[in-house]
């Protein structure tokens, strides 16, 4: 997509965002619980970090949230702890929290708002929605505008060439990211393509043969450094048959897999790595 067309789409999205949340009712934000790390970041970005009384496992940004009580994670929720914290609002993530847990919270009388998102545009819409219900719409609009301009600039400066990237999350078995994931937008901003983007899963297992046949120019490693991928050994064996191995680069999973403003910081680093 030409830069001016992409920019037009982004501007249209900014102008359309107020229509989404115009009917959103303001909520009592005095005691908030967030059930995903990225939701805690979004709330903090809007200036409500001091109102957060409970977070999910894995929440580590901003650092001030490290002292906030953990109420569970994707696998389970400590309902007794949630009740004891007396939240006025709970933010949940459709793709990360169990539907049964969300329903139980509502049965317990909790005000639960569920956000869903797998793309960069969803980050902008979440900021707009939260800005509306927390009555900080002007602040959210400024953040949305800044992020949109930054995304457009990334897309414009990296549109000239296409690079194939295999995203490595785990190596035993080989685990990768498929369609409907935020990182695909990040790769697109860098002029790159996830070689597994058309596979019908958000994340799933790849065989060694699929990896070798993926025609990857780069391998993006998102796993922990202590769980470093052994894919380099796999590709080195293929090199003996005349195949050029891909370049291995490491990305910060907290930046590249969470739908927050910091996502574009991770994408900027990724774009630089993919041009080396």
C-alpha positions, 0 to 999 in steps of 0.5 A: 500500500502506498504511503499516502494511502496507508496514512489516509487509512490511519487518519480515517481510523483516528476520526472514526474512533470517537464514533466507537466510544461515543456511547460508552458510559463513564465508569468508577475507575477508583479501583481497577483490576487488569487481567492481562499485562497489556491492559495494565500498560494501557491503563497506566499510559492513560494516567490511571496506574495508581488506581490499579489494585490487582493485576495478572501474572506476568505484569511487569510494566510500569515497574510500579505495578510490581508491588500490586497484588496478582489475582491470577492469569490466563489459566486461572483467577483467584476469585477470593482475592478479587473479591477482597480487593473490591474492584470497581471495574475489571478489564479482561482480554477475550483472547487471553482469559477464559470465558468461564472465568469472565462469566463467573466474575459477572455472576459475582457482581463484578463490572467486567469489560472485555477487550478483544484485539489481534492487530495494531488498529485494535491498540488504537481503538482500545485507547479510544474506548478506555479514554472514553470510559475513564473520561480522559479522551483528550489524552487518549486522542493525543496518544492515538495520533502520535502512534498513528504517525509513528506507524505510518513513518515506519511503513513508509521507510520500510516499504521498498523490499519484502523479507520473509521471517520465521517467528520462533517462540519455542524450539521443542517442539518448534512453536511459531505464530500464525494468523491473527496476531499483532506481530504480523502488523509489526513485521508488515511495518518493517516490510517483512512477512511472517512465513506462517501468517496464512496458517489457521492458528494464532500460535502452533507447532511447525515441523522441521521440514516446514521450517526448512521449506519456509524460505525464511530470510530471517528467524525472529527469536522471541523465546527467553534467552535461556531457551534459545532456539536450536534452529540454527543447527537445523539450518546449518544441516540444510546449508550442507545441501547448498541452502543459505541459512537465514539471519537470526535476530532477537526481539523483545516479546514484551514489546512485540506481542503486547498491544500497547504503545510500546509495541512500536518501540519493539517494531522500530528495533525489529526494523533496524535488525532486519536491515542489517 
